[in-house]
Amino acid sequence: MSHSHPHRVLRTTTVGAVSATLVAGAAFGLAPAAQAAPAAGPRAAGTADASSTDVRFVDIPGDGGTVLKANVFTPKGAKAGTKYPSIVLPTSWAMPQIEYVAQAQKLANSGYVVVSYNSRGFWQSGGEIETAGPEDIADASKVIDWTLANTPADPAKVGMAGVSYGAGISLLAAGHDKRIKAVAAMSGWGDLIDSIYSGRTQHFQAAALLGGAGALTGRPSAELQQTLKDFLGSNLDKEDEMIAWGKKRSPATYLDRINENGAAIMLGNAWGDTLFPPNQYAKFYERLTGPKRLEFRPGDHATAEATGLLGLPNDTWTNTQRWFDHYLKGQDNGIDKEQPVQLKSRSTGGYEGYPDWKSVGPTRKKIALSGTTTIRTNVDSGANGGIAILSNALDQFFKLPPVASMPLLPRRYAGVWQSERYDAPQQVRGTTKLHTTLSSTKESGTLVAYLYDVGPLGLGKLVSNAPYTFHGKTPGKPFGVDLELFSTAYDVPAGHRLALVVDTVDPLYIEHNPSGAQLTFSSPETDPSYVSVPLRKQ
């Protein structure tokens, strides 16, 4: 396999998009904390929450004695000798320790000891950012040690929860500490490689957002800095090292231990999560053997949980408390009897329950990709996945996904295949799969596949997408491509079509197309090309 990457150019549009992403991420990620800040004053006069909980700010010695800044919420007037279930909340990437104040107060009001701590390397906590490495896993256990020694916490009823980075650390800790009996992991990851390197393609905006936010709010370790440099620089010589780094930080790696320890695990994520796409969470969920629940909602990274951080009503946080009430307090609240897979459609906004992930889209409809189509690379055709965080948030709140006009897409740079018009609505549920035969004039290349809902005037609304990169192929020699698009729940109206579009440039991803390369898609009789769309049972 050749490890060269000729003629790589990062276009101005891509850099601009990442700048916009960083601004949006900072505004979105830090605004909830900033607005929640007044609640951090637990002695504020006249607040009901302050009168029903006791709050203190403490230093907790983490792994190697590293100081972790934390806040502790205990039920007001806790009686001597009374033990309470406890919940440990590691903060999200780049967020300060007051991130969970509103939810911690609610949980303490209902009888939990809650310890929220700032993950190492961020804000006032000591150490460096280890990206959910062994030190972070050890920190979680040290915080549990401290909680049991310094609060009225019941050692038999310990839970962990968190958003994003806090979710990943909670899942990893559940595989290393048997004391953890229940976990709620919101907008997290099961497989880090399958998240930001899916299809062997660097998710550029996602990695740049994490790197930029980490540098602004913390102290990235030398290992993290080098890994990001190699990742964003497409250093294929270091690919094996980067994958090993990611595996060490993936809960899926420790799945056997997580299952053996038996914690009850609730996973929540957004359909459009540009950092941790839903596919990898669904795969992780399917392999869990203990009590489990999976929730998917419209939105992007952490947007489904955001209003709850402000103390506003929020389904994800409501179900998180119900989960802990059942598995830590033993309340018979029915959450264990509900269908364990709960999906909220991007189109209807209603919830749907399923017994497992496989039941979500049991019927498959194939769209044939007949003929031979050749496209030139290195030009953005106008079909793209939008901007990380912003585009899917617009879809979540205003039903405004990224759009592209099918008639106006330049066929020189984009392959376009459309279905017939559908007489009845098509409820897309789950993971769309592309199967095709590809040949390239160069040994490396990248393509991005998009599924669109196309209306009568040819305007397509983005249903899903995914990137695919290859290296070391013989120029001109066809090879098979199987690509899973990111899972979703979307209703295509009657009278509309579905369209598959393939091009080679998208600001979300780093592309590996040498200048002048051409990609040819064919559909041999012996191995026809198609898109397989999963549909809900009518």
C-alpha positions as CSV (number, residue, x, y, z in Angstrom):
1,M,0.0,0.0,0.0
2,S,1.3,3.4,-0.9
3,H,1.4,5.9,1.9
4,S,1.7,9.0,-0.2
5,H,-0.9,11.7,-0.4
6,P,-0.2,13.8,-3.5
7,H,-1.7,17.2,-4.1
8,R,-3.7,17.6,-0.9
9,V,-5.3,21.0,-0.7
10,L,-7.4,22.3,2.1
11,R,-9.8,24.8,0.4
12,T,-10.8,28.1,1.8
13,T,-14.4,27.0,2.1
14,T,-13.3,24.1,4.3
15,V,-11.3,26.3,6.7
16,G,-14.1,28.9,6.7
17,A,-16.6,26.2,7.6
18,V,-14.4,25.0,10.5
19,S,-14.1,28.5,11.7
20,A,-17.8,28.8,11.8
21,T,-18.1,25.5,13.5
22,L,-15.7,26.5,16.2
23,V,-17.6,29.8,16.8
24,A,-20.9,27.9,16.9
25,G,-19.4,25.2,19.2
26,A,-18.1,27.8,21.6
27,A,-21.3,29.7,21.6
28,F,-23.4,26.5,21.9
29,G,-21.2,24.5,24.2
30,L,-20.4,27.3,26.7
31,A,-23.6,29.2,26.7
32,P,-25.5,26.6,28.7
33,A,-22.7,26.7,31.3
34,A,-22.6,30.5,31.4
35,Q,-26.4,30.7,31.8
36,A,-26.3,28.0,34.4
37,A,-23.7,29.9,36.4
38,P,-26.1,31.8,38.7
39,A,-27.4,28.5,40.0
40,A,-23.9,27.7,41.2
41,G,-24.5,30.1,44.1
42,P,-26.2,27.6,46.3
43,R,-26.9,30.1,49.1
44,A,-28.9,32.5,46.8
45,A,-31.8,33.9,48.7
46,G,-35.3,32.6,47.9
47,T,-34.3,29.8,45.6
48,A,-36.3,26.6,46.1
49,D,-33.4,24.4,44.9
50,A,-30.9,26.0,47.3
51,S,-33.2,25.4,50.3
52,S,-33.6,21.7,49.4
53,T,-30.0,20.7,48.7
54,D,-26.6,21.3,50.3
55,V,-23.9,22.2,47.9
56,R,-20.1,22.5,48.4
57,F,-17.2,22.9,46.1
58,V,-14.3,20.5,46.7
59,D,-10.9,19.3,45.4
60,I,-10.8,15.6,44.8
61,P,-7.5,13.8,44.4
62,G,-7.6,11.9,41.1
63,D,-5.2,9.4,39.6
64,G,-1.6,10.2,40.6
65,G,-2.9,12.9,43.0
66,T,-4.0,15.2,40.2
67,V,-6.5,17.7,41.6
68,L,-10.0,17.4,40.2
69,K,-12.3,20.4,40.8
70,A,-15.8,19.2,41.8
71,N,-19.1,20.1,43.3
72,V,-21.1,18.0,45.7
73,F,-24.9,18.1,46.0
74,T,-26.5,16.3,48.9
75,P,-30.2,16.1,49.9
76,K,-31.0,18.9,52.4
77,G,-30.9,17.8,56.1
78,A,-29.5,14.4,55.3
79,K,-29.8,12.4,58.5
80,A,-26.8,10.8,60.2
81,G,-26.5,7.2,59.3
82,T,-28.8,7.4,56.3
83,K,-27.3,6.3,53.0
84,Y,-28.3,7.7,49.6
85,P,-27.7,6.4,46.0
86,S,-25.0,8.5,44.3
87,I,-24.4,9.7,40.8
88,V,-21.0,10.8,39.5
89,L,-21.0,13.2,36.5
90,P,-17.7,13.8,34.6
91,T,-17.9,17.1,32.6
92,S,-18.1,17.3,28.8
93,W,-15.1,18.2,26.7
94,A,-14.2,21.9,27.2
95,M,-17.0,22.5,29.8
96,P,-16.5,23.9,33.3
97,Q,-17.5,22.1,36.5
98,I,-20.8,24.0,36.8
99,E,-22.1,22.3,33.6
100,Y,-24.5,20.0,35.4
101,V,-25.6,22.3,38.2
102,A,-29.3,22.4,37.2
103,Q,-29.6,18.7,36.8
104,A,-27.5,17.9,39.9
105,Q,-29.8,20.0,42.0
106,K,-32.9,18.2,40.6
107,L,-31.3,14.8,41.3
108,A,-30.3,15.8,44.9
109,N,-33.8,17.2,45.5
110,S,-35.1,13.7,44.8
111,G,-32.7,12.0,47.1
112,Y,-29.3,11.5,45.4
113,V,-25.8,12.4,46.3
114,V,-24.4,14.0,43.1
115,V,-20.7,14.6,42.5
116,S,-19.9,16.5,39.3
117,Y,-16.2,16.9,38.6
118,N,-14.1,18.7,35.9
119,S,-12.4,16.2,33.7
120,R,-8.6,16.3,34.0
121,G,-6.8,18.8,31.8
122,F,-9.7,21.2,31.5
123,W,-10.4,24.5,33.3
124,Q,-9.2,24.5,36.9
125,S,-8.6,20.7,37.2
126,G,-5.0,19.6,37.1
127,G,-3.2,17.4,34.7
128,E,-3.4,17.3,30.9
129,I,-6.2,16.2,28.5
130,E,-5.8,12.5,28.0
131,T,-8.9,12.0,25.8
132,A,-10.6,9.4,27.9
133,G,-7.4,7.5,28.4
134,P,-6.4,5.3,31.3
135,E,-5.9,8.3,33.6
136,D,-9.5,9.5,33.0
137,I,-10.8,6.0,33.7
138,A,-8.8,5.9,36.9
139,D,-10.0,9.3,37.9
140,A,-13.6,8.1,37.8
141,S,-12.8,5.4,40.3
142,K,-11.0,7.9,42.5
143,V,-14.0,10.1,42.5
144,I,-16.2,7.2,43.5
145,D,-13.7,6.4,46.3
146,W,-13.9,10.0,47.5
147,T,-17.7,10.0,47.3
148,L,-18.1,6.9,49.4
149,A,-15.6,8.2,52.0
150,N,-16.9,11.8,52.3
151,T,-20.6,11.8,51.6
152,P,-23.6,9.7,52.8
153,A,-23.4,7.6,49.6
154,D,-24.5,4.0,49.5
155,P,-21.6,1.9,48.1
156,A,-24.2,-0.6,46.6
157,K,-26.0,2.2,44.6
158,V,-23.5,4.0,42.5
159,G,-24.4,5.5,39.1
160,M,-22.5,7.5,36.5
161,A,-23.8,9.8,33.7
162,G,-22.6,12.5,31.4
163,V,-22.9,14.2,28.1
164,S,-20.4,13.7,25.3
165,Y,-16.9,13.3,26.9
166,G,-18.7,12.6,30.2
167,A,-20.7,9.8,28.5
168,G,-17.6,8.1,27.1
169,I,-15.8,8.2,30.4
170,S,-18.8,6.8,32.2
171,L,-19.0,3.9,29.8
172,L,-15.3,3.2,30.0
173,A,-15.5,3.4,33.8
174,A,-18.4,0.8,33.8
175,G,-15.9,-1.7,32.2
176,H,-13.3,-1.0,34.9
177,D,-15.2,-0.5,38.2
178,K,-17.8,-3.1,39.3
179,R,-19.3,-0.6,41.8
180,I,-21.0,1.2,39.0
181,K,-24.6,-0.2,38.8
182,A,-26.2,2.1,36.3
183,V,-25.0,4.5,33.5
184,A,-26.7,7.1,31.4
185,A,-24.4,8.0,28.4
186,M,-25.8,10.9,26.4
187,S,-24.2,11.9,23.0
188,G,-21.3,9.6,23.6
189,W,-19.3,7.1,21.7
190,G,-19.0,3.3,21.6
191,D,-16.2,3.3,19.0
192,L,-14.0,6.3,18.6
193,I,-12.5,5.2,15.3
194,D,-15.9,4.5,13.8
195,S,-16.9,7.9,15.0
196,I,-14.3,10.4,13.6
197,Y,-12.6,8.0,11.1
198,S,-15.6,6.1,9.6
199,G,-15.1,5.0,6.0
200,R,-11.4,5.5,6.6
201,T,-12.0,9.2,6.2
202,Q,-11.0,11.9,8.6
203,H,-14.1,13.8,9.9
204,F,-12.3,17.1,9.6
205,Q,-14.7,19.5,11.2
206,A,-15.4,17.1,14.1
207,A,-11.7,16.7,14.9
208,A,-10.9,20.4,14.4
209,L,-13.7,21.3,16.7
210,L,-12.5,19.0,19.5
211,G,-8.9,20.1,19.0
212,G,-9.8,23.8,19.0
213,A,-12.1,23.6,22.0
214,G,-9.5,21.6,23.9
215,A,-6.8,24.1,23.3
216,L,-9.0,27.0,24.3
217,T,-10.2,25.6,27.6
218,G,-7.5,23.1,28.6
219,R,-4.1,21.7,28.3
220,P,-3.8,19.0,25.6
221,S,-1.3,16.3,26.3
222,A,1.7,15.8,24.0
223,E,0.1,12.5,22.9
224,L,-3.2,14.2,21.9
225,Q,-1.4,17.0,20.1
226,Q,0.7,14.6,18.0
227,T,-2.3,12.3,17.3
228,L,-4.4,15.3,16.1
229,K,-1.5,16.5,14.0
230,D,-1.0,13.1,12.4
231,F,-4.8,12.7,11.9
232,L,-5.5,16.0,10.3
233,G,-2.3,15.8,8.3
234,S,-3.4,12.4,6.8
235,N,-0.2,10.7,8.0
236,L,-0.9,7.2,6.9
237,D,2.4,6.0,8.2
238,K,0.9,6.5,11.7
239,E,-2.5,5.0,10.8
240,D,-2.0,1.9,12.9
241,E,-0.8,3.9,15.9
242,M,-3.8,6.3,15.6
243,I,-6.2,3.3,15.5
244,A,-4.6,1.7,18.5
245,W,-4.9,5.1,20.4
246,G,-8.6,5.2,19.5
247,K,-9.3,1.6,20.5
248,K,-7.8,2.2,23.9
249,R,-10.4,4.9,24.3
250,S,-13.4,3.0,23.0
251,P,-15.9,1.4,25.3
252,A,-16.5,-1.3,22.6
253,T,-12.9,-2.5,23.3
254,Y,-14.0,-3.4,26.9
255,L,-17.4,-4.7,26.0
256,D,-16.9,-8.1,27.6
257,R,-15.9,-6.4,30.9
258,I,-18.8,-4.0,30.7
259,N,-21.2,-7.0,30.2
260,E,-19.5,-9.0,32.9
261,N,-19.9,-6.1,35.4
262,G,-23.6,-5.9,34.5
263,A,-24.3,-2.2,34.8
264,A,-27.7,-1.1,33.5
265,I,-26.8,1.1,30.5
266,M,-28.9,3.8,28.8
267,L,-27.6,5.4,25.6
268,G,-28.9,8.5,24.0
269,N,-27.8,10.3,20.9
270,A,-28.9,12.5,18.0
271,W,-29.5,11.4,14.4
272,G,-27.3,14.1,13.0
273,D,-24.4,13.9,15.5
274,T,-21.4,15.0,13.5
275,L,-18.9,14.0,16.2
276,F,-20.3,10.6,17.2
277,P,-22.7,9.3,14.5
278,P,-25.6,7.1,15.6
279,N,-24.5,3.9,13.7
280,Q,-21.6,3.2,16.1
281,Y,-23.8,3.7,19.2
282,A,-26.5,1.4,17.8
283,K,-23.8,-1.3,17.1
284,F,-22.5,-0.9,20.7
285,Y,-26.0,-1.1,22.1
286,E,-26.8,-4.4,20.2
287,R,-23.8,-6.1,21.9
288,L,-24.7,-5.1,25.4
289,T,-26.2,-8.1,27.4
290,G,-27.3,-6.4,30.6
291,P,-30.3,-4.1,31.1
292,K,-30.2,-1.5,28.3
293,R,-32.0,1.3,26.6
294,L,-31.3,3.2,23.4
295,E,-32.8,6.6,22.5
296,F,-32.3,8.6,19.2
297,R,-33.7,12.1,18.6
298,P,-33.3,14.8,16.0
299,G,-30.4,17.2,16.3
300,D,-26.6,17.2,16.4
301,H,-24.0,16.7,19.0
302,A,-25.4,17.3,22.5
303,T,-28.2,19.4,21.2
304,A,-30.8,16.9,22.4
305,E,-29.6,17.3,26.0
306,A,-28.8,21.0,25.9
307,T,-32.0,22.5,27.3
308,G,-31.8,20.2,30.3
309,L,-28.4,21.8,31.2
310,L,-30.3,25.0,31.6
311,G,-32.8,23.4,33.9
312,L,-35.6,23.4,31.3
313,P,-37.9,20.3,30.7
314,N,-36.0,17.8,28.7
315,D,-36.9,14.2,27.7
316,T,-33.4,12.9,27.8
317,W,-32.8,14.1,31.3
318,T,-36.2,13.0,32.5
319,N,-35.5,9.5,31.3
320,T,-32.1,9.6,32.8
321,Q,-33.6,10.2,36.2
322,R,-36.2,7.5,35.6
323,W,-33.4,5.1,34.7
324,F,-31.5,5.8,37.9
325,D,-34.8,5.8,40.0
326,H,-35.4,2.2,38.8
327,Y,-31.9,0.8,38.8
328,L,-30.4,2.6,41.8
329,K,-33.5,3.2,44.0
330,G,-35.5,0.2,42.9
331,Q,-38.6,2.2,41.9
332,D,-41.2,0.4,39.9
333,N,-41.7,3.2,37.4
334,G,-42.1,1.0,34.3
335,I,-39.0,2.1,32.4
336,D,-37.8,-1.5,32.3
337,K,-41.1,-2.6,30.8
338,E,-41.1,-0.1,27.9
339,Q,-39.7,-0.9,24.5
340,P,-36.0,-0.5,25.0
341,V,-35.3,1.3,21.7
342,Q,-37.0,4.7,21.5
343,L,-36.8,6.8,18.4
344,K,-38.0,10.2,17.6
345,S,-38.6,10.8,13.9
346,R,-37.0,13.9,12.3
347,S,-40.2,14.4,10.4
348,T,-43.1,13.8,12.8
349,G,-41.5,14.5,16.2
350,G,-43.3,11.5,17.7
351,Y,-41.7,8.6,19.6
352,E,-41.6,5.1,18.3
353,G,-40.8,2.0,20.4
354,Y,-39.0,-1.1,19.2
355,P,-37.8,-4.3,20.9
356,D,-34.3,-4.0,19.4
357,W,-32.3,-2.1,16.8
358,K,-32.8,-4.8,14.1
359,S,-36.6,-4.2,14.3
360,V,-36.3,-0.5,13.4
361,G,-36.2,-0.9,9.6
362,P,-37.2,-4.5,8.8
363,T,-38.3,-3.9,5.2
364,R,-35.7,-2.9,2.6
365,K,-36.4,-1.2,-0.7
366,K,-33.6,-1.3,-3.3
367,I,-33.0,1.5,-5.8
368,A,-30.9,0.2,-8.7
369,L,-27.9,2.2,-9.7
370,S,-27.7,1.0,-13.4
371,G,-25.4,2.1,-16.1
372,T,-21.9,3.5,-15.9
373,T,-21.2,6.9,-14.5
374,T,-17.8,8.7,-14.4
375,I,-17.2,11.8,-12.3
376,R,-14.2,14.1,-11.9
377,T,-12.8,14.8,-8.5
378,N,-11.6,17.8,-6.5
379,V,-14.7,20.0,-7.0
380,D,-17.6,20.3,-4.5
381,S,-20.7,19.7,-6.6
382,G,-22.9,21.5,-4.2
383,A,-24.1,18.4,-2.5
384,N,-22.7,18.3,1.1
385,G,-23.5,17.4,4.7
386,G,-23.6,21.0,5.9
387,I,-21.7,22.5,8.8
388,A,-21.0,20.5,12.0
389,I,-23.4,21.3,14.9
390,L,-25.2,24.1,13.0
391,S,-26.9,22.3,10.1
392,N,-28.5,19.5,12.1
393,A,-29.5,21.9,14.8
394,L,-31.4,23.8,12.2
395,D,-33.0,20.6,11.1
396,Q,-33.9,19.8,14.8
397,F,-35.5,23.1,15.6
398,F,-36.8,24.3,12.2
399,K,-36.9,21.2,10.0
400,L,-34.3,22.8,7.7
401,P,-31.8,20.2,6.6
402,P,-29.1,20.9,4.0
403,V,-30.6,21.0,0.5
404,A,-29.4,20.6,-3.1
405,S,-31.2,21.0,-6.4
406,M,-31.0,17.7,-8.3
407,P,-31.3,19.3,-11.8
408,L,-28.6,21.8,-11.0
409,L,-26.0,19.4,-9.7
410,P,-23.1,19.3,-12.3
411,R,-23.0,15.7,-13.6
412,R,-19.3,16.3,-14.4
413,Y,-18.6,16.2,-10.7
414,A,-21.6,14.3,-9.2
415,G,-23.3,11.0,-9.9
416,V,-27.1,11.2,-9.5
417,W,-29.5,8.2,-9.4
418,Q,-33.2,8.7,-8.6
419,S,-36.0,6.3,-7.6
420,E,-39.5,6.5,-9.1
421,R,-42.0,8.8,-7.4
422,Y,-43.6,7.1,-4.4
423,D,-47.4,6.9,-4.3
424,A,-47.3,6.5,-0.5
425,P,-45.1,8.0,2.2
426,Q,-41.8,6.1,2.8
427,Q,-40.7,6.0,6.5
428,V,-36.9,5.6,6.3
429,R,-35.7,4.0,9.6
430,G,-32.2,2.8,10.3
431,T,-29.2,2.4,8.1
432,T,-29.2,2.9,4.4
433,K,-26.5,0.8,2.5
434,L,-24.8,1.5,-0.7
435,H,-23.3,-1.3,-2.8
436,T,-21.4,-0.5,-6.0
437,T,-18.4,-1.3,-8.2
438,L,-15.8,1.4,-8.4
439,S,-12.7,2.1,-10.4
440,S,-10.3,5.0,-10.2
441,T,-7.6,6.5,-12.4
442,K,-5.5,6.9,-9.2
443,E,-4.6,4.5,-6.3
444,S,-6.2,6.7,-3.6
445,G,-9.5,8.5,-3.5
446,T,-12.5,9.7,-1.5
447,L,-16.2,9.7,-2.3
448,V,-19.1,11.0,-0.3
449,A,-22.6,9.4,-0.7
450,Y,-25.8,11.4,0.1
451,L,-29.4,10.3,0.2
452,Y,-31.9,13.0,-0.6
453,D,-35.7,13.4,-0.3
454,V,-36.5,15.0,-3.7
455,G,-39.7,17.1,-4.1
456,P,-41.7,17.8,-7.4
457,L,-39.4,20.7,-8.3
458,G,-36.2,18.7,-7.9
459,L,-35.1,20.2,-4.6
460,G,-33.5,17.6,-2.4
461,K,-33.5,17.6,1.4
462,L,-30.6,15.7,3.0
463,V,-31.7,12.4,4.6
464,S,-28.3,11.0,5.3
465,N,-24.6,10.8,4.1
466,A,-21.3,9.1,4.7
467,P,-17.7,9.3,3.4
468,Y,-15.6,6.5,1.9
469,T,-11.8,6.5,1.3
470,F,-9.6,4.0,-0.4
471,H,-5.8,3.6,-0.7
472,G,-3.5,1.3,-2.6
473,K,-5.9,0.3,-5.4
474,T,-4.7,-0.5,-8.9
475,P,-5.7,2.3,-11.2
476,G,-8.4,1.2,-13.7
477,K,-9.1,-2.1,-11.8
478,P,-12.7,-2.3,-10.5
479,F,-13.4,-3.1,-6.8
480,G,-16.5,-3.5,-4.7
481,V,-17.6,-0.8,-2.3
482,D,-20.0,-1.3,0.6
483,L,-20.8,1.8,2.6
484,E,-23.3,2.3,5.4
485,L,-24.8,5.8,5.5
486,F,-25.4,7.3,8.9
487,S,-28.6,6.0,10.5
488,T,-31.7,8.1,10.6
489,A,-35.5,8.3,11.0
490,Y,-37.0,10.4,8.2
491,D,-40.4,10.3,6.4
492,V,-40.4,10.9,2.6
493,P,-43.8,12.4,1.6
494,A,-46.0,10.8,-1.1
495,G,-45.2,12.1,-4.5
496,H,-41.5,12.5,-3.7
497,R,-38.5,10.5,-4.8
498,L,-35.3,9.3,-3.1
499,A,-32.0,10.2,-4.8
500,L,-28.5,9.0,-4.3
501,V,-25.8,11.5,-5.1
502,V,-22.1,10.8,-5.0
503,D,-19.4,13.4,-5.2
504,T,-15.8,13.8,-3.9
505,V,-15.6,16.9,-1.8
506,D,-17.4,17.8,1.4
507,P,-16.3,20.4,4.0
508,L,-17.1,17.9,6.8
509,Y,-14.3,15.5,5.7
510,I,-10.7,15.4,4.5
511,E,-10.6,14.1,0.9
512,H,-7.9,12.0,-0.6
513,N,-8.3,12.7,-4.3
514,P,-5.2,13.4,-6.3
515,S,-5.5,16.2,-8.9
516,G,-7.1,15.1,-12.1
517,A,-8.5,11.8,-10.7
518,Q,-11.7,10.3,-12.1
519,L,-14.0,7.8,-10.4
520,T,-16.2,5.4,-12.5
521,F,-19.2,3.7,-11.0
522,S,-20.5,0.6,-12.8
523,S,-23.2,-2.1,-12.3
524,P,-22.0,-5.4,-13.7
525,E,-24.7,-8.0,-14.4
526,T,-23.1,-10.4,-12.0
527,D,-23.0,-7.9,-9.2
528,P,-25.5,-5.1,-9.7
529,S,-25.1,-1.8,-7.9
530,Y,-27.9,-0.5,-5.6
531,V,-28.9,1.5,-2.6
532,S,-30.8,-0.5,0.1
533,V,-33.2,1.8,2.1
534,P,-34.6,0.5,5.4
535,L,-38.3,1.2,5.9
536,R,-40.6,1.0,8.9
537,K,-43.2,-1.7,8.8
538,Q,-46.4,-0.1,7.7
